Amino acid sequence: MRYLILVFLITLVTGCGKNDHSAKNIALIEKYVQSVESQDYEGISSVLDDNYIGFGPSYGDSIQKPAALANWKENTTNLYESIKYNKSRNAAFHITEGDNQGEWVSNWAELEITYKDDRGTITIWANTIYKIENDKIVKSLTFYNEADALRQLGYVFINPNDL
C-alpha cells in the first residue's frame, strides 16, 4: 500500500509539472549522480554552470562552483571511500511564478557514504533540488540531517549547560 501511495505522489508531482524538458533535465541529474558515485571530478564540473551556487545542508551554507569543486576534490581524495545513491528517485517540475521560476529536478535518495581509514559508513536520507538552465545545474538546495550523520560516525552531542 505504501508503495502505491508513493507511486501516486510521484506521478502527481511529476505529472503536474511536466514539460518538454523533464526527461532531459532528469537525465542531467542522473549524469550528476553517476559522476558523484564514480567520483568523477570532470563529470561533476561538466554539469555545473559557471555561475552555480549550492545551498545547504545548514541554514546559511552556500558555495559557488570553484569552491564546490575544490571541496569535492579534497573530500574524495582524503575523506570519502565511496558514495552510493540507494533508492534514488527524481521528479522534474516547472515553477511559473515567484523568485524561483524555471525548470527544477528534485532528487530523493538514501545515501550510503563510506569514509576512508576505517572511519565508518553512514546511511542518510538526502533531498537535493536542482535548478536547471541551458542544460546545466545553476542552483542546488540540499537537505539532510547532519547530526544523524555525525552520530553514526560516533560523535556524541553534549549540551554545554549540562557541564
N, C-alpha and C positions, 0 to 999 in steps of 0.2 A: 504494500500500500504506500509506504514512504517513497519507494522508487517511482510509482505512478504520479504522486504529488510533485516530486522533484522534476520529472519529465514535463508535467503540465506547466509548472512555473517557468522552466527554461524555455519551453515553447511559447508561452505567453510573453515573456520578456523579449525573446528574440523576434517573435512574430510582430510585436507592436513596433519594433524599431527597425524592421527590415528595410534595406535599401540596396542599391546596386553594388555598393562597396562592401557589404557584410562579409562575403566569402573571402575577398581579397584581404580585408583587414584582419580577419581571424587567421588567415594563412601567415600574415606578417607576425602576429603574436606567437603562433606556433613555431615560426622560424626563430624568434627571440628565445622562447622556452628551450628549444633544441640547442641553441647556442649556449645558453646558461648551463644546461645539463652536460654538454660536452666541453665546457669551459673554453669555448671558442671566442677569444677576445675580439678578433676581426669580425666575426659574425655579429656579435653584440654591437660593435661600433657601426656596422653597416646598416643596422635598422634604426639607430638613434639619429634623430635630426641634429644638426649642429647647434641648434638653439634649444635642445632638450633640457627639461628640468623635471626632476623627480622629487616628490614629497613623501614623507613618512619614513619609518612607521610611527615615530613620535611626533606629537604636535610641534610644529616649528622646524622640523627637519626639512632641509631642501638641499639639492645637489644638482649641478649642471653637468653636461656631458664630459668635459675633460676630467673633472674630479671623480665622476662616477666610473669612468674607465680606469683611472688610476687606482681607485679603491678596489675595483673588480680584480685588476691585475695583482694587487697586493694580497687580497684575500685568497685568490686561487693559488697563489704561489706559497703563501705562508699559513693559511688558516683552514681552507676547505679541502677535504679529500674528494668529496663528491656532493652533488646536489641532485635530487631526483624529484620531479613533479609527479607525484602519485595522484590519481583521481582528478587530474587536471581537466577543467571544463572552461569553455569560452562562450561568451554571449556578446554579439555586436548590437549596437544601438546608435541612434541618431538623436541628439538633443537639438531642438529647434529654437529654444528661447533662452535668454539669460546669458550670464558671463561664460558659460561653458558650452556654447553652441558648437556643434560639429559631430564628427564620427568618433565613436568610442568602442573599445572592447574591454570587457571585464573578464579576468581570469581568476577562477577559484581553484585552489589546489591544496592538497596535503603535501607539504614539503618535507622530505627526509634529507637532512643535512648531516654528513659525516665529517668530523673535524680531523685534522692531521694530528700526528703524535699521540694517538690513543686518548684524545680529549673527550671522545664520545660521539654519539649520534643522537640527534633530536628529531622529533616529528612535530610540526606545527601546521595549523590551518592558516593559510595566507590568501588575501584577496588583493589583487592589483588591478587598477583600472587605468587603461592606456588611451590617450587621445592620439588620433591618427590624422596627419595632414600630409598630402603629397607622398603617400606610401612610406612614411617614416613615423616613428614614435616621437611626438613633440612634448608630451607630458605624461607623467605617471603618478598615481597616488597608491601607496602600498600600506596595507593594514595587516598586522599580526601581533600576537601577544608576546612582547619582548620578555616580560617577566617569566612567562612559561618556558621560553627557550633557555633563559639563564638558569631556571630551576632544574631543568633537565640536565644541564651541564654541571650541577652540583652546587650552584650558588645558593646561599641562604640569605634571606632578607631579614634585617633586624631594624625594628623601629628605634631610632635614637632616643626616644622618650623613655624606652624601657631599660636603658643602660644605667 
